[in-house]
Amino acid sequence: MSNQGQDKRLSLLESICNQILGILISLAVWVFVIIPIWDLEFTMYDNLAVTAIFFITSFTRSYVLRRLFNKL
């Protein structure tokens, strides 16, 4: 088995795909589960802004961790 790990492009692509799926799931849960259960009132802009903040944080974490583990 090769011990080379993933190159940076594949790590980036994996992180992007993972985050896009995460955004879609997160937004759906927020709009169709969280808001109705707690009867919250947010605009779609507010929803997207919060999702964007979490996306940037999660994407950065995912990519950095992937690169660190590939160096092991």
C-alpha positions in Angstrom: 0.0 0.0 0.0 1.3 3.4 -0.9 2.1 5.9 1.9 1.9 9.0 -0.3 -1.5 10.2 0.8 -3.6 12.6 -1.1 -2.1 15.5 -3.0 -3.2 19.1 -2.3 -5.6 19.3 -5.2 -7.5 16.1 -4.2 -7.6 17.3 -0.6 -9.1 20.6 -1.7 -11.6 18.9 -4.0 -12.7 16.5 -1.2 -13.1 19.4 1.2 -15.1 21.4 -1.3 -17.5 18.5 -2.1 -17.8 17.7 1.6 -18.7 21.3 2.5 -21.1 21.7 -0.4 -23.1 18.7 0.8 -22.8 20.0 4.4 -24.2 23.4 3.4 -27.2 21.9 1.7 -27.9 19.6 4.6 -27.3 22.4 7.1 -29.6 24.9 5.3 -32.3 22.3 4.9 -32.2 21.3 8.6 -32.2 25.0 9.6 -35.1 26.0 7.4 -37.3 22.9 7.7 -36.5 21.7 11.2 -34.9 24.3 13.6 -36.9 27.4 12.5 -40.4 25.6 12.7 -39.7 23.8 16.0 -38.6 27.0 17.8 -40.9 29.3 15.7 -37.9 31.6 14.8 -38.2 34.3 12.2 -35.2 34.8 10.0 -34.8 36.1 6.5 -33.2 33.9 3.8 -30.3 36.3 3.8 -29.8 35.7 7.6 -29.9 32.0 7.0 -27.3 32.2 4.2 -25.1 34.5 6.2 -25.0 32.1 9.2 -24.5 29.2 6.9 -21.6 31.0 5.2 -19.8 31.6 8.5 -20.1 28.0 9.4 -19.0 26.9 5.9 -15.8 29.0 6.0 -15.0 27.6 9.5 -15.8 24.0 8.6 -14.0 24.1 5.2 -10.8 25.5 6.7 -10.9 22.9 9.5 -11.5 20.1 7.1 -8.7 21.1 4.7 -6.1 21.7 7.4 -6.9 18.5 9.2 -6.7 16.5 5.9 -3.3 18.0 5.1 -2.0 17.3 8.7 -3.1 13.7 8.6 -1.5 13.2 5.2 1.8 14.3 6.6 1.7 11.5 9.2 
